[in-house]
Amino acid sequence: MDLTEIALSAAGMISTGAVGVYAGRHTRRSADAGQAVSVLEAERWHADLTPKFVVTAAPANIDRAELWVELAGPVPLNGLDEIVMSVRDDVPGREPVSPAGPSAEEIAAQVYGPYQFGPYADGADAHGRGVAPFALQVGERRPFSLMKTRAPHWTGQSDEQWWQQWAGEPVRLELQCRQGDDPLWRVSLNVDVPSRMP
């Protein structure tokens, strides 16, 4: 084998190696692109399945109201395995304003709004902030009991004075929803409660 043949043979090996490296990189890039498309498609599908709720409320008597929560869709969702519903505040993340004032825990427990869940009704916590998790199928609805919020002890206001400052404000709800192992959906709603019984 002369020098020319050796040079051509070496060039062929280098060329074959370069093609192999290029093919390997291309395969990895194609796999990465395919994975990115799969992630985007899964995120789009999850967004398309965001639960839609119809939530209505009506006074039940002078101190209470009834809240109805219906899972209205989308139809392909079929249903939700778990809904965790809570009352949001008008100003999230309130903090103590003075060392002598209420603690951060007391502020977090207080509902700042016109209504809270009736303590212990529907598995509600002691502060009426949220109810026990529940499941719903598309097209189903269920009722919950609301009561006028109570004045926190640090304000010096009566319950009626406290409630009057929130009268006419919506009940601000957050529903954290799960179906199987899918990522969590968070749905925020404002629900008006008419001032008089129909």
Summary of the structure (lengths in Angstrom):
residues: 198
radius of gyration: 29.2
end to end distance: 103.7
largest distance: 106.4
contacts: 514
relative contact order: 0.18
helix: 33%
strand: 29%
